[in-house]
Amino acid sequence: MTPLYIHPAPMLVYVQEGKLKHSRGENINYFSAGESFIESNTGSPHYVESVGKKPAVLFVFASSAIGLPTTINK
């Protein structure tokens, strides 16, 4: 499980393998291999956790600027 964090730039996340649990407050979503989702830069803090039988493998594409971090721990 990751620590609680936010994104300063929007991101596209693609789940290559495994299953991912995405938790933002009371809102919990699950994403499996072959699925993708957009992570907004205006969202509240959240965390993700690999919950499948195999470790989750993600491809993450950030629409950002040079020098801007991809995540900020909260």
JOKAQUI-V994137 format. One line per field, one symbol per residue. psi: psi as a letter, one per 20 degrees, with the letter a starting at -180 (. if undefined). A space follows every 10 residues. Layout:
psi=???
//
This chain:
psi=qrrprrpiqq qpppogqapp popnciopqp prpiqrqpoq jjrrqrrqpp jahqqppqpp ppnaqpipqh qoq.
//
